[in-house]
Amino acid sequence: MSELDTDLPVVDELVALKERADLLGVKYHPSISLEKLREKVNATLAPTEDEAEAAPKKPNRLAAQKRASELVRIRLTCMNPAKKEWEGEIFTVGNSAVGTFKKFIPFNADEGWHVPRIILEQLQERQCQVFVTSRDKRGNTTRQGKLIKEFAVEILPALTEEELKDLAQRQAMAKSID
């Protein structure tokens, strides 16, 4: 052996594992075997199944786009007094994950109207401000702003096969799909 080999301290794996176990707070018997101590330390370092499931997963862009573009049949009623004479409105909704959706939606369509789910979610969240007259403690009338839902959204059941065939026939006769 050379002089350099004798000067270097030899680190035993068991000693190193005991130091790591002490740092991690793992309890072990002083005369534990190397294999058992290695298993205990590795079990402490490895994430449990609950932690692995709790870790945030990357959103699947295609699944998000598919969900956002899924058509839902609705009947839309506008509750905003400033838009009471409007026949409908153009809605544009989007984000970086699914892109932009733009659609005209008529108000009070009897048969309903198909809209992408992302637009439906925006319609359900939109609010507008209306002013109401109220009396204070002294009897004075004041106007106060109040937030209300801008739209009443009625989600209708999907069209049946018979209704789809009837709709296709009407569109073909009117030549509205060419």
N, C-alpha and C positions, 0 to 999 in steps of 0.2 A: 504494500500500500504506500501511496505517496503521502507526503506531509500534508497536502491540502485535504485529503479525504478524512484524516483524523481530526482536523480542526473544525470541520463543519458539524453542527448538531444534527443528529438523525431524528426526524420527526416521525413518530409512530402514528399510524392511521387511527388507532383506538384513542390515543391522546387527543388528536385533532378533532375526532368526532365528539369526545367528551367536552371539549372546549366549545364546540358549536352547539351541543345540546344545552350547555349551561347558558349560552347567549340566548338561545331560543326559549329557555325556561322549561325544557323537557326533563322530566324526572326519570331517573334510572338508578339501578342498584350499582354500587361500586364495583362489583365483580361481574358486570354484564359482558356478554360476549360481543365481539366485533359485529357479527351479522345482525344480532338483535338491536344493537344501538344504531346501526346503519338504517334498519327498517323504521325505527322510531323517528329518527331525524328526517328521513325522506317522507314519512307520513305527515310530519309537521309542515314541511316545505311544500308538499303537493297540495293544490287547491282541492277542497272537498267538492262533491257534486253540487251542493247548494250554491257554493261560491261560483262554480263554473256556469251554472244556469243563471245566476244573478248578474254575471258579467254582461255588459251591453253588447248586443249583436249588431253588426252592420245591417242597416236596412237594405232589403233587396229592392233595387230600383225598378226592376220590371214588375214585381208584385205591387209596388206602390203605384206605378203608372196604370196597371190593370185595375186596381181598386178605385183610383181616382176617376178613370174613364168609364166605369161601370154605370150604365144608364138606369135611372130610377124614375118611375112615373109619378108625377105630382100634379096637384092643382094649387096654383099660387094666387093668393089674394093680397093685394097691397093695402096696408093699414096706414100708410103715410098720407095725411091729408093734402100735402103739397103735390102728390102724384095721383090724385083721385081721378083725373081725366085721362091719364095715360093708358094706352092699350097694352103696353108691356115695356120691357126694359132689356137692354143688352148688358149682360154680366160677363166680366172677364176676371178669371181667377187663375192663379198659378204659383209655382214655387220652383226652386232649382232642381228638385228631385223629379217632378212629374211633368214639368213644362207648363204651357199656358193653355187654358180652355176659355173659349169665347162663344157665347150663345145668346140668342134672343129668346126671351121667355115671355109669352103673353100672360096677362092677368086674367083670372077667372075663366080659363079654358075648360069647358064642360067635360070633354073627353079626357082631359089631363094632358100632360106634356112630358116628354122624356128629357131629362137633364143628367149630365155627368154628376157623379156622387160628390166631387169636390165643390161643384157649384151649389149643390143641395146643402152641404155643410155650411157654406158661407151664407146662404139665404137664411138658415136657421139661426145664425148668430147675429145678423145685422139688426141694428137698432136705429131709431130716429128720435128726434126731440120734438115734442109737442108742448104747447104752453096752455096751462090751465089757470082759471081764475079761482082764487081762494080768498078767504077772509082771515085776517090775523086776529090777535087777542083784542085789539081795540075796535074791531069791526070794519077796518079798512080793507078794500079789495086790492089784491095784488096778483100779478101774473108770475107764475113760477114755471120753470122748465121741468119737463119730466121725460125720461127715456122710456120708450115702448118698443116692442118688437115691430120692425118695419113690415114684415111679411107674415101672413098666416100660411103655413105650408101644410098641405094635406097629402100624405103619402098614400098613393093608390096602389092596388094590387097590380102585378104585371099582367100584360095582355095574354089571353088564352090563345091556343092555336087557331080556334075558329075566328076570334077577333083579329088576329094577325092576317089570316087569309082574306077576310072581309076588307081590311085596310089595304092590303096589297091590290085587291081587285079595284077598289075605289081609286087608288093612286094610278093604276094602269089605265083606267077609263078616263081619268082627268089628264093623263100624260104628264103628271107632275114629277115623275122620277126619271125622265129622259135627260 
